[in-house]
Amino acid sequence: MIHDVSEEKKGFLIGWLNSYDPISQFNLMLSILVIPSLGDTGDAGYWLEKGNEHCNSGQMEEALQAYGHALSIDGSLIDAWNNKGMVLAHLGRIPWRAG
């Protein structure tokens, strides 16, 4: 499926991409251009990998959302729990209790 994108949106995207290093640009373009089939998105492994991609490209909030979605599909996915915890720790959002 090809999506029609207005020239204004293309200009914004290109300008936004120019502010990042080439590897980040490449990762972002892949995440935009690679549109999964509907069957793929129902798989917890797909969302775990998507979270890893976001995390590796510095998109921590998106990574948290992807890990959360993976866990909503399969709550026993240890890698998703681990990676979500690592991102939360990185963001300083783990509620610590003495105790």
GUSEDO-51258 format. One record per atom (N, C-alpha, C): residue number from 1; residue in one letter; y negated, x, z negated. Coordinates in nm, 2 decimals, decimal comma, padded with zeros to 4 digits. Layout:
<recs>
(rec NUM; 'a'; (Y; X; Z)),
...
</recs>
This chain:
<recs>
(rec 1; 'm'; (00,12; 00,08; 00,00)),
(rec 1; 'm'; (00,00; 00,00; 00,00)),
(rec 1; 'm'; (-00,12; 00,09; 00,00)),
(rec 2; 'i'; (-00,22; 00,06; 00,09)),
(rec 2; 'i'; (-00,34; 00,14; 00,10)),
(rec 2; 'i'; (-00,45; 00,05; 00,04)),
(rec 3; 'h'; (-00,53; 00,12; -00,05)),
(rec 3; 'h'; (-00,64; 00,05; -00,12)),
(rec 3; 'h'; (-00,77; 00,09; -00,05)),
(rec 4; 'd'; (-00,85; -00,01; -00,02)),
(rec 4; 'd'; (-00,98; 00,01; 00,04)),
(rec 4; 'd'; (-01,08; 00,05; -00,07)),
(rec 5; 'v'; (-01,14; 00,16; -00,06)),
(rec 5; 'v'; (-01,23; 00,21; -00,16)),
(rec 5; 'v'; (-01,37; 00,22; -00,10)),
(rec 6; 's'; (-01,47; 00,16; -00,16)),
(rec 6; 's'; (-01,61; 00,16; -00,11)),
(rec 6; 's'; (-01,66; 00,31; -00,10)),
(rec 7; 'e'; (-01,76; 00,33; -00,02)),
(rec 7; 'e'; (-01,82; 00,46; -00,01)),
(rec 7; 'e'; (-01,88; 00,50; -00,14)),
(rec 8; 'e'; (-01,94; 00,41; -00,21)),
(rec 8; 'e'; (-02,01; 00,43; -00,34)),
(rec 8; 'e'; (-01,90; 00,49; -00,44)),
(rec 9; 'k'; (-01,79; 00,42; -00,44)),
(rec 9; 'k'; (-01,68; 00,47; -00,53)),
(rec 9; 'k'; (-01,63; 00,60; -00,49)),
(rec 10; 'k'; (-01,61; 00,63; -00,36)),
(rec 10; 'k'; (-01,57; 00,76; -00,32)),
(rec 10; 'k'; (-01,67; 00,86; -00,36)),
(rec 11; 'g'; (-01,79; 00,84; -00,34)),
(rec 11; 'g'; (-01,90; 00,94; -00,38)),
(rec 11; 'g'; (-01,89; 00,97; -00,53)),
(rec 12; 'f'; (-01,88; 00,86; -00,61)),
(rec 12; 'f'; (-01,87; 00,88; -00,75)),
(rec 12; 'f'; (-01,75; 00,96; -00,79)),
(rec 13; 'l'; (-01,63; 00,93; -00,73)),
(rec 13; 'l'; (-01,51; 01,00; -00,76)),
(rec 13; 'l'; (-01,52; 01,15; -00,72)),
(rec 14; 'i'; (-01,57; 01,18; -00,60)),
(rec 14; 'i'; (-01,59; 01,31; -00,55)),
(rec 14; 'i'; (-01,68; 01,39; -00,64)),
(rec 15; 'g'; (-01,80; 01,33; -00,68)),
(rec 15; 'g'; (-01,89; 01,40; -00,77)),
(rec 15; 'g'; (-01,83; 01,42; -00,90)),
(rec 16; 'w'; (-01,76; 01,33; -00,95)),
(rec 16; 'w'; (-01,69; 01,34; -01,08)),
(rec 16; 'w'; (-01,59; 01,46; -01,08)),
(rec 17; 'l'; (-01,51; 01,46; -00,97)),
(rec 17; 'l'; (-01,41; 01,56; -00,96)),
(rec 17; 'l'; (-01,47; 01,70; -00,95)),
(rec 18; 'n'; (-01,59; 01,71; -00,89)),
(rec 18; 'n'; (-01,65; 01,84; -00,87)),
(rec 18; 'n'; (-01,69; 01,91; -01,00)),
(rec 19; 's'; (-01,69; 01,83; -01,11)),
(rec 19; 's'; (-01,73; 01,88; -01,24)),
(rec 19; 's'; (-01,61; 01,94; -01,31)),
(rec 20; 'y'; (-01,49; 01,94; -01,25)),
(rec 20; 'y'; (-01,37; 01,99; -01,32)),
(rec 20; 'y'; (-01,31; 02,11; -01,24)),
(rec 21; 'd'; (-01,23; 02,18; -01,31)),
(rec 21; 'd'; (-01,16; 02,30; -01,24)),
(rec 21; 'd'; (-01,06; 02,24; -01,14)),
(rec 22; 'p'; (-01,02; 02,33; -01,05)),
(rec 22; 'p'; (-00,93; 02,29; -00,94)),
(rec 22; 'p'; (-00,79; 02,23; -00,99)),
(rec 23; 'i'; (-00,74; 02,28; -01,10)),
(rec 23; 'i'; (-00,61; 02,23; -01,14)),
(rec 23; 'i'; (-00,63; 02,09; -01,20)),
(rec 24; 's'; (-00,73; 02,07; -01,28)),
(rec 24; 's'; (-00,76; 01,93; -01,33)),
(rec 24; 's'; (-00,78; 01,84; -01,21)),
(rec 25; 'q'; (-00,86; 01,88; -01,11)),
(rec 25; 'q'; (-00,88; 01,80; -00,99)),
(rec 25; 'q'; (-00,75; 01,76; -00,93)),
(rec 26; 'f'; (-00,66; 01,85; -00,91)),
(rec 26; 'f'; (-00,53; 01,83; -00,85)),
(rec 26; 'f'; (-00,45; 01,73; -00,93)),
(rec 27; 'n'; (-00,45; 01,75; -01,06)),
(rec 27; 'n'; (-00,37; 01,66; -01,15)),
(rec 27; 'n'; (-00,43; 01,52; -01,14)),
(rec 28; 'l'; (-00,56; 01,51; -01,15)),
(rec 28; 'l'; (-00,62; 01,37; -01,14)),
(rec 28; 'l'; (-00,60; 01,30; -01,01)),
(rec 29; 'm'; (-00,61; 01,38; -00,90)),
(rec 29; 'm'; (-00,58; 01,32; -00,77)),
(rec 29; 'm'; (-00,44; 01,27; -00,76)),
(rec 30; 'l'; (-00,35; 01,35; -00,81)),
(rec 30; 'l'; (-00,21; 01,31; -00,81)),
(rec 30; 'l'; (-00,19; 01,18; -00,89)),
(rec 31; 's'; (-00,25; 01,17; -01,01)),
(rec 31; 's'; (-00,24; 01,05; -01,09)),
(rec 31; 's'; (-00,30; 00,93; -01,02)),
(rec 32; 'i'; (-00,40; 00,95; -00,93)),
(rec 32; 'i'; (-00,46; 00,84; -00,86)),
(rec 32; 'i'; (-00,38; 00,81; -00,73)),
(rec 33; 'l'; (-00,33; 00,91; -00,66)),
(rec 33; 'l'; (-00,26; 00,88; -00,54)),
(rec 33; 'l'; (-00,12; 00,84; -00,55)),
(rec 34; 'v'; (-00,05; 00,88; -00,66)),
(rec 34; 'v'; (00,09; 00,85; -00,68)),
(rec 34; 'v'; (00,09; 00,71; -00,75)),
(rec 35; 'i'; (00,11; 00,61; -00,68)),
(rec 35; 'i'; (00,12; 00,48; -00,73)),
(rec 35; 'i'; (00,27; 00,44; -00,74)),
(rec 36; 'p'; (00,32; 00,42; -00,87)),
(rec 36; 'p'; (00,46; 00,39; -00,88)),
(rec 36; 'p'; (00,50; 00,26; -00,83)),
(rec 37; 's'; (00,63; 00,25; -00,80)),
(rec 37; 's'; (00,68; 00,12; -00,76)),
(rec 37; 's'; (00,70; 00,03; -00,89)),
(rec 38; 'l'; (00,70; -00,09; -00,88)),
(rec 38; 'l'; (00,71; -00,18; -00,99)),
(rec 38; 'l'; (00,83; -00,15; -01,08)),
(rec 39; 'g'; (00,94; -00,11; -01,02)),
(rec 39; 'g'; (01,06; -00,08; -01,09)),
(rec 39; 'g'; (01,05; 00,04; -01,18)),
(rec 40; 'd'; (00,97; 00,14; -01,13)),
(rec 40; 'd'; (00,95; 00,26; -01,21)),
(rec 40; 'd'; (00,88; 00,24; -01,34)),
(rec 41; 't'; (00,78; 00,14; -01,34)),
(rec 41; 't'; (00,69; 00,12; -01,46)),
(rec 41; 't'; (00,76; 00,06; -01,57)),
(rec 42; 'g'; (00,88; 00,00; -01,55)),
(rec 42; 'g'; (00,96; -00,06; -01,66)),
(rec 42; 'g'; (01,05; 00,04; -01,74)),
(rec 43; 'd'; (01,04; 00,17; -01,70)),
(rec 43; 'd'; (01,13; 00,27; -01,76)),
(rec 43; 'd'; (01,05; 00,35; -01,86)),
(rec 44; 'a'; (01,10; 00,36; -01,98)),
(rec 44; 'a'; (01,03; 00,44; -02,08)),
(rec 44; 'a'; (01,01; 00,59; -02,04)),
(rec 45; 'g'; (01,11; 00,64; -01,97)),
(rec 45; 'g'; (01,10; 00,78; -01,93)),
(rec 45; 'g'; (00,98; 00,80; -01,83)),
(rec 46; 'y'; (00,95; 00,70; -01,75)),
(rec 46; 'y'; (00,84; 00,71; -01,66)),
(rec 46; 'y'; (00,71; 00,72; -01,74)),
(rec 47; 'w'; (00,69; 00,64; -01,85)),
(rec 47; 'w'; (00,57; 00,64; -01,93)),
(rec 47; 'w'; (00,56; 00,76; -02,01)),
(rec 48; 'l'; (00,68; 00,82; -02,06)),
(rec 48; 'l'; (00,68; 00,94; -02,13)),
(rec 48; 'l'; (00,62; 01,05; -02,04)),
(rec 49; 'e'; (00,67; 01,06; -01,92)),
(rec 49; 'e'; (00,63; 01,16; -01,82)),
(rec 49; 'e'; (00,48; 01,14; -01,79)),
(rec 50; 'k'; (00,44; 01,02; -01,77)),
(rec 50; 'k'; (00,30; 00,99; -01,75)),
(rec 50; 'k'; (00,21; 01,04; -01,86)),
(rec 51; 'g'; (00,25; 01,01; -01,99)),
(rec 51; 'g'; (00,18; 01,06; -02,10)),
(rec 51; 'g'; (00,17; 01,21; -02,10)),
(rec 52; 'n'; (00,28; 01,28; -02,07)),
(rec 52; 'n'; (00,28; 01,43; -02,06)),
(rec 52; 'n'; (00,18; 01,48; -01,95)),
(rec 53; 'e'; (00,17; 01,41; -01,84)),
(rec 53; 'e'; (00,08; 01,44; -01,73)),
(rec 53; 'e'; (-00,06; 01,43; -01,78)),
(rec 54; 'h'; (-00,09; 01,32; -01,85)),
(rec 54; 'h'; (-00,23; 01,29; -01,90)),
(rec 54; 'h'; (-00,26; 01,40; -02,01)),
(rec 55; 'c'; (-00,17; 01,43; -02,10)),
(rec 55; 'c'; (-00,19; 01,53; -02,20)),
(rec 55; 'c'; (-00,22; 01,66; -02,14)),
(rec 56; 'n'; (-00,14; 01,70; -02,05)),
(rec 56; 'n'; (-00,16; 01,83; -01,98)),
(rec 56; 'n'; (-00,29; 01,85; -01,91)),
(rec 57; 's'; (-00,34; 01,73; -01,86)),
(rec 57; 's'; (-00,47; 01,74; -01,79)),
(rec 57; 's'; (-00,59; 01,71; -01,88)),
(rec 58; 'g'; (-00,56; 01,70; -02,02)),
(rec 58; 'g'; (-00,67; 01,68; -02,11)),
(rec 58; 'g'; (-00,71; 01,54; -02,14)),
(rec 59; 'q'; (-00,64; 01,44; -02,08)),
(rec 59; 'q'; (-00,68; 01,30; -02,09)),
(rec 59; 'q'; (-00,60; 01,24; -02,21)),
(rec 60; 'm'; (-00,64; 01,27; -02,33)),
(rec 60; 'm'; (-00,57; 01,24; -02,45)),
(rec 60; 'm'; (-00,56; 01,09; -02,48)),
(rec 61; 'e'; (-00,66; 01,02; -02,46)),
(rec 61; 'e'; (-00,66; 00,87; -02,49)),
(rec 61; 'e'; (-00,56; 00,80; -02,39)),
(rec 62; 'e'; (-00,56; 00,85; -02,27)),
(rec 62; 'e'; (-00,46; 00,79; -02,17)),
(rec 62; 'e'; (-00,32; 00,83; -02,20)),
(rec 63; 'a'; (-00,31; 00,95; -02,26)),
(rec 63; 'a'; (-00,17; 01,00; -02,30)),
(rec 63; 'a'; (-00,12; 00,91; -02,41)),
(rec 64; 'l'; (-00,21; 00,88; -02,51)),
(rec 64; 'l'; (-00,17; 00,79; -02,62)),
(rec 64; 'l'; (-00,12; 00,66; -02,57)),
(rec 65; 'q'; (-00,20; 00,60; -02,48)),
(rec 65; 'q'; (-00,16; 00,47; -02,42)),
(rec 65; 'q'; (-00,02; 00,48; -02,35)),
(rec 66; 'a'; (00,00; 00,58; -02,27)),
(rec 66; 'a'; (00,13; 00,60; -02,20)),
(rec 66; 'a'; (00,24; 00,62; -02,30)),
(rec 67; 'y'; (00,22; 00,70; -02,41)),
(rec 67; 'y'; (00,33; 00,72; -02,51)),
(rec 67; 'y'; (00,35; 00,59; -02,58)),
(rec 68; 'g'; (00,25; 00,51; -02,61)),
(rec 68; 'g'; (00,26; 00,38; -02,68)),
(rec 68; 'g'; (00,34; 00,29; -02,59)),
(rec 69; 'h'; (00,32; 00,29; -02,46)),
(rec 69; 'h'; (00,39; 00,20; -02,37)),
(rec 69; 'h'; (00,54; 00,24; -02,36)),
(rec 70; 'a'; (00,56; 00,37; -02,36)),
(rec 70; 'a'; (00,70; 00,42; -02,36)),
(rec 70; 'a'; (00,78; 00,37; -02,48)),
(rec 71; 'l'; (00,71; 00,38; -02,60)),
(rec 71; 'l'; (00,77; 00,34; -02,72)),
(rec 71; 'l'; (00,79; 00,18; -02,73)),
(rec 72; 's'; (00,70; 00,11; -02,66)),
(rec 72; 's'; (00,72; -00,04; -02,66)),
(rec 72; 's'; (00,84; -00,07; -02,58)),
(rec 73; 'i'; (00,88; 00,01; -02,49)),
(rec 73; 'i'; (01,00; -00,01; -02,41)),
(rec 73; 'i'; (01,13; 00,04; -02,48)),
(rec 74; 'd'; (01,12; 00,16; -02,54)),
(rec 74; 'd'; (01,23; 00,22; -02,61)),
(rec 74; 'd'; (01,18; 00,29; -02,74)),
(rec 75; 'g'; (01,18; 00,22; -02,85)),
(rec 75; 'g'; (01,13; 00,27; -02,97)),
(rec 75; 'g'; (01,21; 00,39; -03,03)),
(rec 76; 's'; (01,32; 00,42; -02,97)),
(rec 76; 's'; (01,40; 00,53; -03,02)),
(rec 76; 's'; (01,38; 00,66; -02,94)),
(rec 77; 'l'; (01,28; 00,66; -02,85)),
(rec 77; 'l'; (01,25; 00,78; -02,77)),
(rec 77; 'l'; (01,18; 00,88; -02,85)),
(rec 78; 'i'; (01,25; 00,98; -02,90)),
(rec 78; 'i'; (01,20; 01,08; -02,99)),
(rec 78; 'i'; (01,09; 01,16; -02,93)),
(rec 79; 'd'; (01,10; 01,20; -02,81)),
(rec 79; 'd'; (01,00; 01,28; -02,74)),
(rec 79; 'd'; (00,87; 01,21; -02,74)),
(rec 80; 'a'; (00,87; 01,08; -02,72)),
(rec 80; 'a'; (00,74; 01,00; -02,71)),
(rec 80; 'a'; (00,68; 01,00; -02,85)),
(rec 81; 'w'; (00,76; 00,98; -02,96)),
(rec 81; 'w'; (00,71; 00,98; -03,09)),
(rec 81; 'w'; (00,65; 01,12; -03,13)),
(rec 82; 'n'; (00,72; 01,22; -03,09)),
(rec 82; 'n'; (00,67; 01,36; -03,12)),
(rec 82; 'n'; (00,54; 01,38; -03,04)),
(rec 83; 'n'; (00,54; 01,35; -02,91)),
(rec 83; 'n'; (00,42; 01,38; -02,84)),
(rec 83; 'n'; (00,30; 01,30; -02,88)),
(rec 84; 'k'; (00,33; 01,17; -02,91)),
(rec 84; 'k'; (00,22; 01,09; -02,96)),
(rec 84; 'k'; (00,16; 01,15; -03,09)),
(rec 85; 'g'; (00,25; 01,19; -03,18)),
(rec 85; 'g'; (00,20; 01,25; -03,30)),
(rec 85; 'g'; (00,12; 01,38; -03,28)),
(rec 86; 'm'; (00,16; 01,46; -03,18)),
(rec 86; 'm'; (00,09; 01,58; -03,15)),
(rec 86; 'm'; (-00,05; 01,55; -03,10)),
(rec 87; 'v'; (-00,06; 01,45; -03,01)),
(rec 87; 'v'; (-00,19; 01,41; -02,96)),
(rec 87; 'v'; (-00,28; 01,36; -03,07)),
(rec 88; 'l'; (-00,22; 01,27; -03,16)),
(rec 88; 'l'; (-00,30; 01,22; -03,27)),
(rec 88; 'l'; (-00,35; 01,34; -03,36)),
(rec 89; 'a'; (-00,26; 01,43; -03,39)),
(rec 89; 'a'; (-00,30; 01,55; -03,47)),
(rec 89; 'a'; (-00,41; 01,63; -03,40)),
(rec 90; 'h'; (-00,40; 01,65; -03,27)),
(rec 90; 'h'; (-00,50; 01,72; -03,20)),
(rec 90; 'h'; (-00,64; 01,65; -03,21)),
(rec 91; 'l'; (-00,63; 01,52; -03,20)),
(rec 91; 'l'; (-00,76; 01,44; -03,21)),
(rec 91; 'l'; (-00,81; 01,42; -03,35)),
(rec 92; 'g'; (-00,73; 01,47; -03,45)),
(rec 92; 'g'; (-00,76; 01,45; -03,59)),
(rec 92; 'g'; (-00,75; 01,31; -03,64)),
(rec 93; 'r'; (-00,66; 01,23; -03,59)),
(rec 93; 'r'; (-00,65; 01,09; -03,62)),
(rec 93; 'r'; (-00,52; 01,06; -03,69)),
(rec 94; 'i'; (-00,46; 01,15; -03,76)),
(rec 94; 'i'; (-00,34; 01,13; -03,84)),
(rec 94; 'i'; (-00,39; 01,10; -03,99)),
(rec 95; 'p'; (-00,36; 00,98; -04,04)),
(rec 95; 'p'; (-00,40; 00,95; -04,18)),
(rec 95; 'p'; (-00,31; 01,02; -04,28)),
(rec 96; 'w'; (-00,36; 01,12; -04,34)),
(rec 96; 'w'; (-00,28; 01,20; -04,44)),
(rec 96; 'w'; (-00,30; 01,14; -04,57)),
(rec 97; 'r'; (-00,19; 01,13; -04,65)),
(rec 97; 'r'; (-00,19; 01,08; -04,79)),
(rec 97; 'r'; (-00,13; 01,19; -04,88)),
(rec 98; 'a'; (-00,20; 01,21; -04,99)),
(rec 98; 'a'; (-00,14; 01,30; -05,09)),
(rec 98; 'a'; (-00,03; 01,23; -05,16)),
(rec 99; 'g'; (00,07; 01,30; -05,18)),
(rec 99; 'g'; (00,16; 01,23; -05,25)),
(rec 99; 'g'; (00,29; 01,23; -05,30)),
</recs>
